[in-house]
Amino acid sequence: MLLRRVLTSCRRLSTMRLQSPEFQALFTEGLQTLTGLFAQEKYELRIAGGAVRDLLLGDQPHDIDFATTATPEQMKDLFLKSGIRMINNKGEKHGTVTARIKDQNFEITTLRVDLVTDGRHAEVQFTKDWEQDAERRDLTINSMFLGFDGTLYDYFNGYEDLKSHCIRFVGDPAKRIQEDYLRILRYLRFYGKIAEKSGIHSSATLDAIRDNVGGLSGISGERIWVELKKILEGRHVTHLMRLIYDLGVASHVGLPEDGNLEEFSQVCSHAEHLSPRPMTLLTALFSHPDSIQKLDLRLKISKEEKGLALFLLKERRDLRADHADRAPLKPYQDYIIDQSRDVDIQKKVCELLKYQGEERLLKEMEGWTLPRFPVSGHDLRRLGVSSGKEIGRILLELREQWKESGYRSDKEELLNSVQGGGS
């Protein structure tokens, strides 16, 4: 990445120039068409927010937001005149228009200021002032803009904060949080993404979070779960979860008030390099199924996530206790065989092994193919067993015999044991 200083000090503005492979990779045919249309009408257009941050970190952004001095009506006129389709314009009242160009979607938002906020939504007024738009954003590292010549527009020292791994709200932390209480979790999420060390927070930021944490109760569970998952996928997870409890966040986001932080710390340590799912880590906080039900009611987690949490809560001790010295993976394999109607059971067991820190067993399990029990009821009927109850009993006994053999006994061997009176 090449960053060259070309200008400093225009009000608070600091300007740099970015030329990197990741930046150059953005210039698809669709983007070139878009920038050409805006330049033709003399509307300013820049990359905004998270994509700028990612580019400065040397990462290829997955989602790119654009900001412009053009109003929504001006953008619509421009796209209609150019024969460009617009889609999903529900965000138009907040200044966002989405254009479809060369099989790409481009989400473009008019510069704006928030007139009235209630901690969840805002009434906005459009502006042509880039600094005003930057000032309404949450964190300094998310408040930068990038021109298509590589010029970085930085009004609040976001680039310096990024280089020093510092997470700061733009301006007054309390004011930023009161504009959208979800920013409490966004602060923690980006701390886990950017900060090098745990526990380096300003007292003003922590006080602002503590004083305003009740506002999270009015934020939808779906939005909270998105942020919480990203916190769990980041770094400093143990520190951030303790902070969530110390600052009073937990009870407002569906976490148990008596969450087991010691167990959580141990599981995070065990699973650190095993890529556990967020719910795998989170389950360590729970001691009773009722707490998972409450989490589901608050966050609207998926059926799959809830099923994983209930499974881990039930089996995190029992299967480990069943370890066989000579075949430590076998209790897990037997469990999968017995629960084979659950199509996700092997994935759940892999998450259990991550939870327990069983790295070697996890590798074996990931490479293990579920064997098929070779005997069916039809096979027993051909041997003359007609009673359904008797067929069921024999199949259970044969399945246990097959498991004892390490799943090696074939159909012929198992049926011979029936014919020979072994069952």
CORJO-V516292 format. One record per residue. RES is the residue in three letters. OMEGA is omega in degrees with one decimal (999 if undefined). NEAR is the number of other ideal C-beta (glycine too) atoms within 8 Angstrom. D_CENTER is the distance of its C-alpha to the mean C-alpha in whole Angstrom. Layout:
[[RES/OMEGA/NEAR/D_CENTER] [RES/OMEGA/NEAR/D_CENTER]]
This chain:
[[MET/176.2/8/27] [LEU/173.9/7/30] [LEU/-178.0/9/30] [ARG/179.6/7/34] [ARG/178.9/8/35] [VAL/-178.1/7/37] [LEU/171.8/6/37] [THR/173.3/6/37] [SER/165.1/6/38] [CYS/-162.1/6/38] [ARG/177.3/6/37] [ARG/-171.0/7/34] [LEU/170.9/10/33] [SER/-174.6/11/32] [THR/177.4/13/32] [MET/176.1/12/31] [ARG/-178.0/13/31] [LEU/171.5/14/28] [GLN/-177.3/9/29] [SER/177.9/10/27] [PRO/-179.7/5/26] [GLU/178.4/13/23] [PHE/-179.4/11/24] [GLN/-178.5/8/27] [ALA/179.7/7/25] [LEU/-168.6/10/24] [PHE/174.2/6/27] [THR/177.3/8/27] [GLU/179.4/6/30] [GLY/179.7/11/28] [LEU/178.5/11/27] [GLN/175.3/9/31] [THR/-178.8/10/32] [LEU/-177.8/13/30] [THR/178.3/10/31] [GLY/179.4/8/35] [LEU/-178.5/12/35] [PHE/179.0/13/34] [ALA/-179.5/9/36] [GLN/-179.8/6/39] [GLU/179.5/9/39] [LYS/171.2/4/38] [TYR/177.3/12/35] [GLU/-178.8/8/33] [LEU/179.5/13/29] [ARG/170.2/13/27] [ILE/-173.7/14/23] [ALA/165.8/12/21] [GLY/-171.1/10/18] [GLY/179.8/9/15] [ALA/177.3/13/17] [VAL/178.1/13/20] [ARG/-178.0/13/18] [ASP/179.0/11/16] [LEU/178.9/15/20] [LEU/176.7/13/21] [LEU/-178.3/7/19] [GLY/179.5/7/20] [ASP/174.9/7/17] [GLN/-177.4/6/17] [PRO/177.9/11/15] [HIS/179.7/3/13] [ASP/-178.9/6/14] [ILE/174.2/9/18] [ASP/-179.4/11/19] [PHE/175.9/13/23] [ALA/-175.8/14/25] [THR/173.1/14/29] [THR/179.2/7/32] [ALA/176.1/12/33] [THR/175.8/8/33] [PRO/179.5/10/31] [GLU/178.4/6/35] [GLN/177.8/10/35] [MET/179.7/15/32] [LYS/177.3/10/33] [ASP/-179.8/8/37] [LEU/-176.6/13/36] [PHE/177.7/13/34] [LEU/179.4/8/36] [LYS/-177.0/6/39] [SER/178.6/7/37] [GLY/-178.3/4/37] [ILE/-177.6/10/33] [ARG/174.8/6/31] [MET/-175.4/10/29] [ILE/170.2/8/26] [ASN/-175.4/5/24] [ASN/176.5/9/26] [LYS/-178.0/4/24] [GLY/-173.3/12/23] [GLU/-178.4/9/27] [LYS/174.6/4/28] [HIS/172.9/9/25] [GLY/-174.7/14/27] [THR/174.6/12/24] [VAL/179.3/15/26] [THR/-179.4/13/24] [ALA/178.5/14/26] [ARG/-177.3/11/26] [ILE/177.1/9/28] [LYS/178.0/7/29] [ASP/174.6/4/26] [GLN/173.3/9/23] [ASN/178.3/7/22] [PHE/-179.0/13/23] [GLU/-172.5/11/21] [ILE/-176.2/14/24] [THR/176.4/15/24] [THR/173.9/14/28] [LEU/-173.7/14/28] [ARG/170.1/13/28] [VAL/179.0/10/29] [ASP/179.4/10/28] [LEU/-178.9/7/31] [VAL/176.1/6/30] [THR/177.6/10/26] [ASP/-178.7/6/26] [GLY/177.6/10/23] [ARG/-176.8/7/21] [HIS/-179.7/5/23] [ALA/166.2/11/25] [GLU/-170.9/8/28] [VAL/172.3/10/29] [GLN/-178.1/7/32] [PHE/-177.9/8/32] [THR/172.5/9/33] [LYS/-175.9/5/34] [ASP/-176.9/7/33] [TRP/-179.2/12/30] [GLU/177.9/10/30] [GLN/178.2/10/30] [ASP/179.0/13/27] [ALA/-174.9/14/25] [GLU/-178.6/12/27] [ARG/-176.8/10/25] [ARG/-169.3/10/21] [ASP/-173.1/11/19] [LEU/-178.4/14/19] [THR/-178.0/11/22] [ILE/178.5/13/19] [ASN/-172.4/12/18] [SER/-175.9/15/22] [MET/176.0/17/23] [PHE/-179.7/12/25] [LEU/176.4/16/26] [GLY/-174.9/10/29] [PHE/169.3/8/30] [ASP/179.5/5/32] [GLY/-179.0/10/30] [THR/177.8/11/31] [LEU/178.6/16/28] [TYR/-170.7/13/29] [ASP/-174.9/13/28] [TYR/-172.4/14/29] [PHE/176.0/11/27] [ASN/178.9/9/27] [GLY/-178.8/15/24] [TYR/177.1/12/25] [GLU/177.3/9/27] [ASP/179.6/12/24] [LEU/-179.9/13/21] [LYS/-179.0/6/24] [SER/176.8/6/25] [HIS/-177.6/9/21] [CYS/179.1/10/22] [ILE/-177.5/11/19] [ARG/169.9/10/22] [PHE/172.9/14/22] [VAL/178.6/13/24] [GLY/-175.1/8/27] [ASP/-177.9/7/28] [PRO/-178.1/12/24] [ALA/-179.6/9/26] [LYS/179.6/8/26] [ARG/-179.1/13/23] [ILE/-178.1/15/21] [GLN/175.5/10/24] [GLU/177.6/11/23] [ASP/-173.7/11/20] [TYR/176.0/13/19] [LEU/-179.9/11/15] [ARG/172.7/12/16] [ILE/-179.7/14/16] [LEU/177.7/14/13] [ARG/175.8/11/12] [TYR/-179.6/14/15] [LEU/-180.0/13/13] [ARG/-178.5/12/10] [PHE/172.2/12/12] [TYR/178.8/12/15] [GLY/-179.4/14/12] [LYS/-168.6/9/12] [ILE/-172.1/10/16] [ALA/179.4/13/18] [GLU/-177.0/3/20] [LYS/176.8/6/21] [SER/172.2/8/20] [GLY/179.1/5/22] [ILE/-178.6/6/23] [HIS/174.6/8/23] [SER/179.8/7/26] [SER/179.4/6/28] [ALA/179.0/7/28] [THR/-179.8/12/24] [LEU/177.7/10/24] [ASP/-179.9/8/27] [ALA/177.8/13/25] [ILE/-178.1/14/22] [ARG/-177.1/9/24] [ASP/-173.7/7/27] [ASN/-172.0/12/24] [VAL/-179.7/12/22] [GLY/179.2/6/23] [GLY/178.9/12/22] [LEU/180.0/14/19] [SER/179.9/6/21] [GLY/179.7/7/21] [ILE/-177.5/12/18] [SER/179.7/5/16] [GLY/-179.1/10/14] [GLU/179.2/8/12] [ARG/179.1/9/11] [ILE/-177.2/16/11] [TRP/176.7/11/8] [VAL/-178.7/8/6] [GLU/-178.2/13/7] [LEU/177.5/13/8] [LYS/-179.9/9/4] [LYS/173.7/11/4] [ILE/-178.3/14/8] [LEU/179.2/10/8] [GLU/-176.0/6/7] [GLY/179.7/11/9] [ARG/177.4/6/13] [HIS/-171.9/10/15] [VAL/-178.7/12/13] [THR/178.4/11/17] [HIS/-176.6/9/18] [LEU/177.8/14/15] [MET/175.8/13/16] [ARG/178.2/9/19] [LEU/177.7/11/19] [ILE/178.0/12/17] [TYR/-177.5/12/20] [ASP/-177.0/6/23] [LEU/177.8/10/22] [GLY/-178.4/9/22] [VAL/-167.4/15/19] [ALA/-174.1/11/18] [SER/-179.2/7/21] [HIS/-177.9/9/19] [VAL/173.4/13/16] [GLY/179.7/9/17] [LEU/-178.4/13/17] [PRO/-178.6/11/21] [GLU/178.6/6/23] [ASP/-178.0/5/24] [GLY/-177.2/12/21] [ASN/-176.4/10/22] [LEU/178.1/10/21] [GLU/176.9/6/23] [GLU/178.8/9/22] [PHE/179.6/14/18] [SER/-179.7/9/20] [GLN/-178.8/9/21] [VAL/177.1/14/19] [CYS/178.8/12/16] [SER/179.8/9/19] [HIS/-168.9/11/20] [ALA/-169.5/13/17] [GLU/-176.1/6/16] [HIS/-174.6/5/17] [LEU/179.0/10/16] [SER/177.7/4/12] [PRO/173.4/11/12] [ARG/179.1/8/9] [PRO/-178.3/10/8] [MET/177.3/12/10] [THR/177.6/14/13] [LEU/-174.3/14/13] [LEU/-178.0/13/13] [THR/-179.8/14/16] [ALA/-179.6/12/18] [LEU/-169.1/13/18] [PHE/177.0/14/20] [SER/-176.4/6/24] [HIS/179.1/6/25] [PRO/-179.7/7/23] [ASP/179.4/6/24] [SER/177.5/11/21] [ILE/176.1/13/19] [GLN/179.2/8/21] [LYS/177.1/10/20] [LEU/-180.0/15/17] [ASP/178.9/10/17] [LEU/-177.1/6/19] [ARG/-170.8/10/17] [LEU/-178.9/12/14] [LYS/178.5/7/15] [ILE/-177.7/10/12] [SER/177.4/5/13] [LYS/179.8/5/16] [GLU/-179.9/7/15] [GLU/178.4/10/13] [LYS/178.5/11/16] [GLY/178.4/10/18] [LEU/-178.9/15/16] [ALA/-180.0/15/16] [LEU/177.8/10/20] [PHE/-178.6/10/21] [LEU/179.6/15/20] [LEU/-177.2/12/22] [LYS/-168.9/7/25] [GLU/-172.6/10/25] [ARG/177.2/12/23] [ARG/-169.3/6/27] [ASP/-176.6/8/29] [LEU/177.2/12/28] [ARG/-179.6/8/29] [ALA/-178.7/6/32] [ASP/-178.8/7/33] [HIS/171.2/7/33] [ALA/-174.3/8/36] [ASP/-175.5/5/37] [ARG/-179.4/4/38] [ALA/-173.2/7/35] [PRO/179.4/9/32] [LEU/-170.2/10/30] [LYS/177.7/9/32] [PRO/178.6/11/31] [TYR/178.6/13/28] [GLN/178.6/11/30] [ASP/179.8/9/32] [TYR/179.1/12/29] [ILE/177.8/12/28] [ILE/-176.6/13/31] [ASP/-177.7/6/32] [GLN/-170.4/8/29] [SER/177.0/8/29] [ARG/176.3/4/29] [ASP/-173.5/7/25] [VAL/-179.2/4/23] [ASP/-169.4/9/20] [ILE/-179.2/11/22] [GLN/176.7/10/22] [LYS/178.7/7/18] [LYS/180.0/13/18] [VAL/175.7/13/21] [CYS/176.7/11/19] [GLU/176.1/14/16] [LEU/178.8/14/19] [LEU/173.7/12/21] [LYS/179.0/15/18] [TYR/-177.4/15/18] [GLN/-179.9/9/22] [GLY/-178.0/10/22] [GLU/-173.2/8/24] [GLU/-177.8/8/23] [ARG/179.1/6/26] [LEU/177.9/11/26] [LEU/179.3/12/22] [LYS/178.3/8/24] [GLU/-178.5/9/27] [MET/179.9/14/25] [GLU/179.0/7/23] [GLY/-176.3/5/26] [TRP/176.3/9/28] [THR/-178.6/3/29] [LEU/-179.7/8/29] [PRO/-178.9/6/33] [ARG/176.8/4/35] [PHE/-166.9/7/38] [PRO/-174.8/8/41] [VAL/177.2/11/43] [SER/176.7/5/43] [GLY/178.6/7/45] [HIS/178.7/6/47] [ASP/-179.3/10/48] [LEU/177.3/13/50] [ARG/178.2/10/51] [ARG/176.0/6/53] [LEU/177.2/9/54] [GLY/177.2/5/56] [VAL/-173.2/10/54] [SER/-177.4/5/54] [SER/178.9/6/52] [GLY/179.2/5/49] [LYS/180.0/6/48] [GLU/177.4/9/50] [ILE/179.5/12/48] [GLY/179.7/8/45] [ARG/-178.2/8/46] [ILE/179.2/12/47] [LEU/178.0/11/44] [LEU/-179.8/8/42] [GLU/179.2/9/45] [LEU/178.5/13/44] [ARG/178.1/10/40] [GLU/178.0/8/41] [GLN/178.7/12/43] [TRP/178.3/13/41] [LYS/179.4/10/38] [GLU/179.8/6/41] [SER/-175.4/8/42] [GLY/179.2/7/38] [TYR/-177.4/9/38] [ARG/-179.5/5/41] [SER/-179.8/9/44] [ASP/-176.3/7/44] [LYS/-176.8/8/46] [GLU/-178.9/6/49] [GLU/-178.8/8/49] [LEU/179.3/14/47] [LEU/176.2/11/50] [ASN/180.0/9/53] [SER/175.7/11/52] [VAL/-178.9/14/52] [GLN/-178.9/7/56] [GLY/178.7/6/57] [GLY/-178.0/5/56] [GLY/179.2/7/53] [SER/999/7/51]]
